[in-house]
Amino acid sequence: RDVVRFGAAEALLGSEQLSDAAQQALVQLLDSDRNEVRRIATQALLRSEQLSDAAEQALGQLLDSDRDEARRIAAQALLGSEQYADAAEQALGQLLDSDRDEVRLRAAQALLGSEQLSDAAQQVLVQLLDSDRDEVRGIAAQALLGSEQLSDAAQQALVQLLDSDSAEVRRRAAQALLGAEQLSDAARQALVQLLDSGSDELRFPAARLLETLLGRDT
């Protein structure tokens, strides 16, 4: 039976327009015990140009699933939904706080296309910039760079990361700050204070950031 379901899901991969029945069937496969079945069903759903109301409702129910992967996939599919977008981002924010690196990584990847991130999601992503794993840091940085508005708390946390022992973390933090449309007064003040640091590794990135920001304001 699993073979039949897998074959059916795989056959729908190339379809951008899926019937309501096909979408609901794919949603049910997201809770399959087989990784490959879940993967194919996910790809088919995410390629669909528009989800039906019934499919969105079924995905919304999966946001409360006990299975982390099912919640993450459902949330990713619902980020563009007017009705479920907030709940989807909240679910991904909870996954970002997981004890498992892989779960946090996948949740951050799911947020890559989101232009508006909640303050809570931004702060968790900032924390991930200090992860021991390069891949986790890179994905978190990309997700933050894609956000049009960075909260004051996220900006200040990024400024603090400019004092990290890791050059890679400092670079990621600086990139995220430069990507912000507008930097808060508190973040700018923190950068100015870094100009008095005894460390060149802190003064130089702070100076470059301020120079770029001042040039943007004129």
ABEGO torsion letter per residue (X at the ends): XAAAAAAAAAAAAABABBBAAAAAAAAAAAABABAAAAAAAAAAAAABABBBAAAAAAAAAAAABABAAAAAAAAAAAAABAAAAAAAAAAAAAAAABABAAAAAAAAAAAAABABBBAAAAAAAAAAAABABAAAAAAAAAAAAABABBBAAAAAAAAAAAABABAAAAAAAAAAAAABABBBAAAAAAAAAAAABABAAAAAAAAAAAAAAAAAAX
